[in-house]
Amino acid sequence: MDSHPSGIEDLLDRLAKLEKHNRRFKQVGVAGLVGVALLLAMGQAPAKKTVEANEFLLRDASGNIRARLSVEDMGFGGTPQMVFFDTKGNTNLTLNGGVAGVSGGALLISGLEGQGHMDAALFSTSDGGFFSINKGGASKVSLAPGKVDVVDDQGFETVVGTQEVVTPHTGETHTASAASLVLLDKNKNVIWKAP
């Protein structure tokens, strides 16, 4: 009778070892499947690719060019430029990576009718930037650090803020403060100022 209980004990030990072995086998199997899945996923990841061209064109469903990305020679080296066009092919927005005389980029906005002139510009400069709105001819409004400048079609100008001013009777040049108002004639002569 003694042999019977020890046989059950042996059987229970063997069953416990088998279950433990089975759990380890499942864990190794799951880890192996995860590893294989990761290898497959990594194999499916796109490789880093470089596309090079002198110009990229973006066309709409009708085949009309709606945007152009290129490097333009504007007389001072290659300048990256992105130009957006309306449905008639007229330029209505230009992003420049640099503009002559400006250390930085520029955003140029043209009229929707495509007259070919710049209606507004935002320049990023080392002294803080510059914004200008043109309304055909010589009329414009400009915002720059410390001043607002308004010019009409005849060339008369009003400057609120900092401005280089020449005193007519002495020829002395000084900079008016941001709290000043200067009126200039079409020849850029001061006709009135305060203070």
ZAVEXLO-46721 format. One line per 10 residues: number of its first residue (from 1); for each residue z, x, y of C-alpha. Coordinates in Angstrom, 2 decimals. Example, Ala and Ser with C-alpha at 12.3 -4.5 7.8 and 13.67 -1.06 7.14 Angstrom:
// residues 2
1> 7.80/12.30/-4.50; 7.14/13.67/-1.06
// end
This chain:
// residues 195
1> 0.00/0.00/0.00; 0.46/2.89/2.30; -3.21/3.77/2.20; -4.30/0.49/3.72; -2.54/0.78/7.09; -3.69/4.37/7.56; -7.29/3.28/6.79; -7.10/0.72/9.62; -5.61/3.37/11.90; -8.45/5.75/11.05
11> -10.92/2.97/11.62; -9.38/2.13/15.04; -9.45/5.85/16.04; -13.07/6.15/15.00; -13.91/2.94/16.91; -12.16/4.21/20.09; -14.03/7.54/19.85; -17.32/5.71/19.32; -16.74/3.46/22.34; -15.83/6.47/24.48
21> -18.96/8.30/23.27; -21.04/5.16/23.98; -19.69/4.92/27.58; -20.55/8.59/28.22; -24.01/8.06/26.76; -24.58/5.09/29.10; -23.34/7.08/32.13; -25.64/10.01/31.30; -28.52/7.58/30.74; -27.98/5.85/34.10
31> -27.69/9.23/35.87; -30.90/10.35/34.18; -32.74/7.17/35.24; -31.51/7.57/38.84; -32.68/11.20/38.83; -36.13/10.25/37.52; -36.38/7.42/40.10; -35.48/9.85/42.91; -38.08/12.35/41.73; -40.72/9.60/41.64
41> -39.70/8.35/45.09; -39.82/11.86/46.53; -43.21/12.38/44.97; -44.43/9.20/46.71; -43.22/10.28/50.18; -46.17/11.14/52.43; -46.66/14.78/53.26; -46.48/15.77/56.95; -50.03/15.78/58.27; -51.53/16.95/61.55
51> -54.59/15.33/63.08; -56.40/17.29/65.77; -59.10/16.08/68.14; -60.33/16.55/71.71; -60.11/12.82/72.37; -58.74/9.67/70.75; -60.22/6.24/71.53; -58.49/2.91/70.90; -60.83/-0.06/70.50; -60.10/-3.78/70.38
61> -61.45/-6.18/67.73; -64.73/-6.51/69.71; -65.29/-2.75/69.74; -64.45/-2.31/73.45; -62.58/0.88/74.37; -59.12/-0.20/75.59; -57.40/3.23/75.77; -58.33/6.91/75.72; -56.04/9.89/75.02; -57.53/13.23/76.01
71> -56.94/16.53/77.79; -58.75/16.57/81.14; -59.63/19.63/83.22; -58.56/18.60/86.73; -59.17/21.98/88.32; -55.75/23.42/87.47; -55.90/23.64/83.69; -55.88/21.11/80.93; -53.83/18.00/81.66; -52.95/15.48/78.95
81> -54.04/12.04/80.08; -53.86/8.54/78.64; -56.06/5.92/80.31; -55.83/2.16/79.66; -58.79/-0.15/80.32; -59.09/-3.89/80.89; -61.47/-6.06/78.86; -64.36/-5.19/81.25; -63.84/-1.43/80.82; -62.19/-0.90/84.24
91> -59.31/1.58/84.45; -56.03/-0.17/85.19; -53.39/2.40/84.17; -53.44/6.18/83.87; -50.63/8.39/82.57; -51.03/12.06/83.49; -49.03/14.94/82.09; -49.41/16.73/85.42; -51.14/16.38/88.77; -52.34/19.08/91.17
101> -49.52/20.07/93.49; -46.93/18.12/91.51; -44.59/19.77/89.04; -44.25/16.97/86.52; -46.05/13.91/85.26; -47.63/10.95/87.01; -48.21/7.26/86.42; -51.30/6.01/88.29; -52.06/2.28/88.47; -55.52/1.05/89.47
111> -56.66/-2.39/90.59; -57.60/-4.88/87.92; -60.96/-5.41/89.60; -61.81/-1.76/88.92; -62.65/-0.63/92.44; -61.93/2.90/91.26; -59.09/3.59/93.69; -55.45/4.17/92.96; -53.21/1.21/93.91; -49.85/2.74/92.98
121> -48.54/6.07/91.77; -45.22/7.33/90.48; -44.83/11.10/90.39; -42.07/13.04/88.70; -41.32/16.05/90.88; -38.74/18.82/90.99; -37.18/17.29/94.12; -36.63/13.87/92.57; -39.90/11.98/92.42; -42.27/10.08/94.66
131> -43.65/6.55/94.61; -46.69/5.36/96.55; -48.44/2.00/96.89; -51.95/1.98/98.40; -53.77/-1.14/99.58; -57.33/0.07/100.02; -58.31/2.26/102.97; -55.52/4.41/104.43; -52.74/1.78/104.17; -49.88/2.84/101.97
141> -46.17/2.63/101.38; -44.44/5.70/99.96; -40.92/6.18/98.68; -39.61/9.72/98.32; -36.11/11.17/98.13; -34.53/10.43/101.51; -37.38/8.50/103.12; -39.72/5.53/103.25; -43.17/6.07/104.78; -45.50/3.22/105.88
151> -49.09/3.91/107.06; -51.59/1.31/108.30; -55.41/1.39/108.11; -55.67/2.98/111.58; -53.40/5.87/110.52; -50.30/4.85/112.51; -47.15/5.67/110.59; -43.49/4.68/110.44; -41.01/6.95/108.68; -37.48/5.81/107.91
161> -35.42/8.80/106.76; -36.01/12.53/106.60; -39.12/13.76/108.40; -40.35/17.05/109.90; -40.54/16.39/113.64; -42.03/18.64/116.35; -40.51/18.35/119.82; -43.59/18.15/122.11; -42.25/19.98/125.20; -40.65/22.87/123.22
171> -42.81/22.98/120.08; -39.59/23.23/118.07; -39.70/21.84/114.51; -36.70/20.20/112.93; -35.97/17.75/110.13; -34.81/14.28/111.15; -31.89/12.96/109.08; -32.05/10.12/106.56; -30.57/7.89/109.30; -33.61/8.31/111.58
181> -36.66/6.24/112.44; -39.86/8.03/113.52; -43.10/6.39/114.72; -46.27/8.51/114.63; -49.73/7.88/116.07; -52.91/8.35/114.05; -52.92/12.09/114.98; -49.36/12.46/113.58; -47.86/12.87/117.09; -44.37/11.37/117.56
191> -44.59/8.31/119.84; -40.99/7.17/119.33; -37.93/8.25/117.37; -34.27/7.35/116.98; -31.92/9.17/116.98
// end
